[in-house]
Amino acid sequence: MLNLLKDIAGHRDLISILVARDLKIRYKRSVLGFLWSLLNPLFFILIYTVFLKILKFYRPGDVMFLPMLVTGVITWQFLSTCVGDSLHSVVGNANLVQKTAFPRIILPLSMNLANLVNFLLSLVILLLYTIIAREFCAVPISFKSIWMVPLVFMTQFALCFGLSLFFGSLNVFFRDTEHIVAVLMMAWFFLTPVIYYHSCIPTQYQKLAFLNPMCGIVTAYRTAFLGTDIMAPRLVLMSFGIAWLVCAAGIAFFQKVQSRFVEEM
């Protein structure tokens, strides 16, 4: 692992170039450019809010529902974008993989870092939103646990990176991975308390729900930005542990199969 970190650090210039390239390609010929990184989650939030209200999914007097929804959607979008982009992180750079000698792990890493830029902007918007909601809309939001943000942030990045390594390399060998991942992500979305409270999960399944690392991550973000009760700290820590295990497993899997990338492309 230490040698891998040194190898990555030695190619930091290449990482910077790839991150800049990914950001430029994403917003090439786009009028709004980086604003789309903020507009996308806002559009999703608006859609969820309208349809959940029509379906009477929440009580009219529940002032915490919208802040809860905003936090959940922004958090989920980072994971969803990283996983979606990871499918082409290796396959989409076939020329580099075939002709250049460098640590292949840099490809999914640079893709995640590019998405990280957008996510950081979204977190700033989230913080501004919660401040406005507390000061001008009388929403009972507390920032007493805002110190948790760096820990939750690093844990989610570790999870995204681990999944990106796994799906990015798997897609080199099985191109059906893209279609399978789309179905899995849809199921994972509804298994994660993004558009509903964790308390909505039946009591007998609440502990089981934290085996889903995103359950603990979303819960922790809501505690950090909204001041909601974390409910089960030990279960949240278990979710965090699973997220870091996914990261370690993704690195191990990627390192094992990367030598076969060239012959499979």
C-alpha positions in Angstrom: 0.0 0.0 0.0 2.8 2.4 0.9 4.5 1.8 -2.5 1.1 2.4 -4.2 0.8 5.7 -2.4 4.3 6.7 -3.4 3.6 5.7 -7.0 0.4 7.8 -7.1 2.2 10.8 -5.5 4.9 10.6 -8.1 2.3 11.0 -10.8 0.5 13.9 -9.3 1.1 16.1 -12.3 -0.7 13.5 -14.5 -3.5 13.4 -12.0 -3.9 17.1 -12.2 -4.0 17.0 -16.0 -6.6 14.2 -16.0 -8.8 16.0 -13.5 -8.7 19.2 -15.5 -9.4 17.3 -18.7 -12.4 15.5 -17.2 -13.9 18.8 -15.9 -13.3 20.5 -19.3 -14.9 17.6 -21.3 -17.9 17.5 -19.0 -18.8 21.2 -19.6 -17.5 21.5 -23.1 -19.8 23.8 -25.2 -22.0 24.2 -22.2 -23.4 27.7 -21.7 -23.8 27.3 -17.9 -20.7 25.3 -17.3 -20.0 24.6 -13.7 -23.4 25.8 -12.7 -24.8 22.4 -13.8 -23.0 20.8 -10.9 -25.4 22.9 -8.7 -28.5 22.8 -10.9 -28.6 19.0 -11.3 -29.2 18.3 -7.6 -31.6 21.2 -7.4 -33.7 19.9 -10.2 -33.8 16.4 -8.6 -34.8 18.0 -5.3 -37.6 20.0 -7.0 -38.9 16.9 -8.8 -38.8 14.8 -5.6 -40.5 17.5 -3.6 -43.3 18.0 -6.0 -44.1 14.4 -6.5 -43.7 13.4 -2.9 -46.1 16.2 -1.9 -48.6 15.0 -4.5 -48.3 11.5 -3.1 -48.7 12.9 0.4 -45.5 11.2 1.4 -44.9 13.6 4.3 -47.0 15.7 6.7 -47.7 19.3 5.6 -46.4 20.6 8.9 -43.1 18.8 8.8 -40.6 21.7 8.3 -37.6 19.3 8.5 -38.6 17.2 5.5 -37.3 19.5 2.8 -33.8 20.1 4.5 -33.7 16.3 5.1 -34.5 15.7 1.4 -32.0 18.3 0.1 -29.2 16.7 2.2 -30.0 13.2 1.1 -30.2 14.0 -2.6 -27.0 16.0 -2.7 -25.2 13.2 -0.8 -26.6 10.5 -3.1 -25.8 12.4 -6.3 -22.0 12.3 -5.5 -22.1 8.5 -5.2 -24.3 8.0 -8.2 -22.1 10.2 -10.4 -18.9 8.5 -9.3 -20.3 5.0 -9.9 -21.8 6.0 -13.3 -18.5 7.7 -14.5 -16.4 4.9 -13.2 -17.7 2.5 -15.8 -15.8 4.3 -18.5 -12.8 5.4 -16.4 -10.6 2.6 -17.8 -12.4 1.7 -21.0 -12.7 5.3 -22.0 -8.9 5.7 -21.7 -7.9 2.7 -23.8 -5.2 4.7 -25.7 -3.5 5.7 -22.5 -3.7 2.2 -21.0 -2.3 0.6 -24.2 0.5 3.0 -25.0 1.6 4.6 -21.7 3.2 3.2 -18.5 1.7 4.7 -15.4 -0.3 3.4 -12.4 -3.7 2.5 -13.9 -5.4 3.3 -10.6 -4.9 7.0 -11.4 -7.7 6.8 -14.0 -10.6 6.1 -11.6 -8.9 8.3 -9.0 -8.8 11.4 -11.2 -12.4 10.8 -12.2 -13.4 10.7 -8.6 -11.4 13.9 -7.8 -13.2 15.7 -10.7 -16.5 14.7 -9.2 -15.2 15.8 -5.8 -14.9 19.4 -7.1 -18.6 19.4 -8.0 -19.5 17.8 -4.7 -17.6 20.4 -2.6 -19.5 23.1 -4.4 -22.8 21.3 -3.6 -21.8 21.1 0.1 -21.2 24.8 0.1 -24.7 25.4 -1.3 -26.1 22.9 1.2 -24.5 24.9 4.1 -25.9 28.2 2.8 -29.3 26.6 2.3 -29.4 25.3 5.9 -28.3 28.7 7.3 -31.0 30.5 5.4 -33.6 27.9 6.4 -32.6 28.3 10.1 -32.4 32.1 10.1 -35.3 33.1 7.9 -37.7 30.1 7.8 -37.6 29.1 11.5 -36.5 25.6 10.7 -35.0 24.0 13.9 -31.5 23.3 12.5 -28.4 23.0 14.7 -24.8 23.1 13.6 -23.5 21.6 16.8 -22.2 18.5 14.9 -20.8 20.3 11.9 -17.4 19.1 12.9 -18.4 15.6 11.6 -18.3 16.8 8.0 -14.6 16.0 7.2 -14.9 12.4 8.6 -18.2 11.7 6.8 -16.8 13.3 3.6 -13.6 11.2 3.6 -15.7 8.1 4.3 -18.0 8.7 1.4 -15.0 9.4 -0.9 -13.4 6.1 0.2 -16.7 4.3 -0.6 -17.0 6.0 -4.0 -13.3 5.3 -4.8 -13.6 1.6 -3.9 -16.8 1.1 -6.0 -15.2 3.0 -8.9 -12.2 0.7 -8.9 -14.4 -2.4 -8.8 -16.9 -1.4 -11.5 -14.4 0.4 -13.7 -12.2 -2.7 -13.9 -15.2 -5.1 -14.1 -16.5 -3.2 -17.1 -13.2 -3.9 -19.0 -14.0 -7.6 -18.9 -17.8 -7.6 -18.9 -19.5 -4.8 -20.9 -22.9 -5.8 -19.5 -21.7 -4.3 -16.2 -23.1 -0.9 -17.2 -26.6 -2.3 -17.5 -26.4 -4.3 -14.3 -25.0 -1.3 -12.3 -28.0 0.8 -13.5 -30.4 -1.6 -11.9 -28.4 -2.1 -8.8 -28.1 1.7 -8.3 -31.9 2.1 -8.6 -32.4 -0.6 -6.0 -29.7 0.9 -3.7 -31.3 4.3 -3.9 -34.6 3.1 -2.5 -32.8 1.0 0.1 -31.1 4.1 1.3 -33.0 6.8 3.4 -32.6 9.5 0.8 -36.2 10.6 0.3 -37.4 9.3 3.6 -36.4 9.3 7.3 -34.4 6.4 8.7 -37.2 6.0 11.3 -39.6 5.1 8.4 -37.8 1.7 8.1 -39.6 -1.0 10.0 -38.1 -1.4 13.5 -37.0 -5.0 12.8 -34.9 -4.0 9.8 -33.3 -0.8 11.1 -30.2 -2.5 12.3 -29.9 -4.4 9.1 -30.2 -1.2 7.1 -26.9 0.0 8.4 -25.1 -2.8 6.6 -25.7 -0.4 3.7 -22.8 2.0 4.1 -24.8 4.9 2.5 -27.4 4.6 5.3 -24.8 5.6 7.9 -23.3 8.2 5.6 -26.6 9.9 4.8 -27.6 9.8 8.5 -24.3 11.3 9.5 -24.5 14.1 7.0 -28.0 15.0 8.3 -26.6 15.1 11.8 -23.8 17.3 10.7 -25.8 19.8 8.6 -29.2 19.7 10.3 -28.4 18.6 13.9 -30.8 15.6 13.8 -30.3 12.8 16.2 -27.8 10.2 15.0 -30.0 7.6 16.7 -27.4 4.7 16.7 -23.8 5.9 16.7 -22.4 2.3 16.8 -24.4 1.3 13.8 -23.3 4.5 11.9 -19.7 3.6 12.8 -20.3 0.1 11.4 -21.5 1.7 8.1 -18.3 3.7 8.0 -16.2 0.6 8.6 -18.0 -1.2 5.7 -17.3 1.8 3.5 -13.6 1.7 4.2 -13.6 -2.1 3.7 -15.2 -1.5 0.3 -12.4 0.9 -0.5 -9.7 -1.6 0.5 -11.4 -4.4 -1.4 -11.7 -2.2 -4.5 -8.0 -1.4 -4.4 -7.0 -5.0 -4.0 -9.3 -6.1 -6.8 -8.1 -3.4 -9.2 -4.4 -4.2 -8.5 -5.0 -7.9 -9.1 -6.7 -7.5 -12.5 -5.1 -4.4 -14.0 -2.3 -6.4 -15.7 -5.0 -7.9 -18.0 -6.5 -4.6 -19.1 -4.5 -4.3 -22.3 -5.3 -7.7 -23.7 -9.0 -7.2 -23.0 -9.3 -3.9 -24.9 
